[in-house]
């Protein structure tokens, strides 16, 4: 991965990148935590993307949560 012209040898791997502009991170955990949010924010900072979707499929109902 390249960030500001520096090649990074890290294990960051997006689950899905849609149209080179939306990061989709898929989880199956009991509850999403701040660590999951930090992971997505890191992906946003290391990419040129401005939009991400963090989805947890280990719940009965998917719901939308906005974090400004």
Secondary structure as GFF3:
##gff-version 3
##sequence-region A 1 68
A	DSSP	beta_strand	2	3	.	.	.	ID=ss1
A	DSSP	beta_strand	6	7	.	.	.	ID=ss2
A	DSSP	beta_strand	16	18	.	.	.	ID=ss3
A	DSSP	beta_strand	22	27	.	.	.	ID=ss4
A	DSSP	alpha_helix	34	46	.	.	.	ID=ss5
A	DSSP	beta_strand	51	56	.	.	.	ID=ss6
###
